[in-house]
Amino acid sequence: MKNGNLQYQFARLSIAEKLIVVNIIIFIVSGLIQALFSTSPNTVMGWFQLPKNFGEFIVQPWSLVTYSFFHSGIGHIFWNMLMLWFASRIFLNLFDAQRFLTVYFLGVIVGGLFFLLSYNIFPALLNTNTALIGASAGVTAVLLFVCSYIPNQDVRVFIVNVKLWHVGVFFVLIDLIQIPYGGNIGGRLAHLGGALIGYIYARQLLNGNDIGAGFSTFIEGFQNIFKPKEKKPKFKKVYKNQAASSTTTRDYDKVARQKRIDAILDKISKSGYESLSKAEKDFLFKAGKED
């Protein structure tokens, strides 16, 4: 397949699918480096994993985000990406890619901070030598967001239907129950941090308060740095009347479309996702794809 075709196929993916692809590529490349150059995992991931010590973290502050792109094994990345795919399908039927990234990376950051603070506050963890890797905090934030935003939505789990809030409670309880018995305590604390911000974000949004607006603007500005600048044509022929008419029509369509989206989201907040008609669900799905 030609490089242009690969770029085209990648561009067609949803924002969550692109994130999954990036995680898989990083996992494969880091594994190959370890295997071919006989290096230890820490040699490759040392500058990207999140250390428990504040002194080390200050030297590599980027690790508060980059730790989420590295995984310890196939099982680790498989379950994280599977849960991200599941949660994102619901999320992107309701909101655009920008809000998805906001919730995901807020989960990553808050989860990382939970890890840092816990290993520097709780006596049982102070002398533990560990570091944090994995996308779990971001994935959990997205999952708990949808579980809190449309809690009564039915989803199919194996052969039974359950409510989304059941799914959210299940995953939070799993982490809470396993913390006392040791084993990946740092990861489970990060999960809880992601779960907390996902829950708070969704409940605040239902009340009309977008707590991630500022962070969303930051992400958008960061993305714009890497976007190629469009070249302006040297000659431009303008038909004034047609252009004005076209602009007015597009603006009207955009306003009408946004009003319909707002009305549907308001209906969800009052009556739940299951109260939507098939036409409304289809409209939300298409709107999410277009965004």
Number of C-alpha atoms within 10 A of each C-alpha: 5 7 8 9 10 11 10 11 10 14 11 12 13 19 20 22 17 14 17 20 15 12 20 19 13 14 18 13 12 17 18 13 15 16 12 8 8 10 13 13 14 12 12 16 19 15 18 21 26 29 26 24 16 15 9 12 17 11 10 17 15 14 23 23 22 20 24 25 22 23 25 13 11 11 9 15 21 14 12 20 21 13 16 24 18 14 21 24 15 17 24 24 17 25 19 18 17 16 19 21 20 22 25 27 25 25 30 30 23 25 33 31 19 21 25 23 14 19 25 16 10 10 10 10 15 13 10 11 10 16 18 24 27 24 30 29 34 32 30 32 34 34 30 28 29 23 25 20 26 25 18 17 18 16 14 10 10 6 6 8 11 14 16 22 19 14 16 20 13 11 16 17 11 11 18 15 10 13 15 9 9 9 10 14 20 23 23 24 24 32 29 25 25 33 29 20 28 29 22 17 24 24 18 14 16 18 10 10 12 15 14 17 12 11 16 20 13 13 16 14 11 11 10 11 9 8 8 7 8 6 6 7 6 5 6 7 5 8 8 9 8 10 11 11 10 12 11 12 12 12 11 12 12 12 12 12 14 13 12 15 18 12 12 21 19 14 14 19 16 12 13 16 21 13 14 15 11 10 9 15 17 13 18 21 18 14 18 18 17 10 12
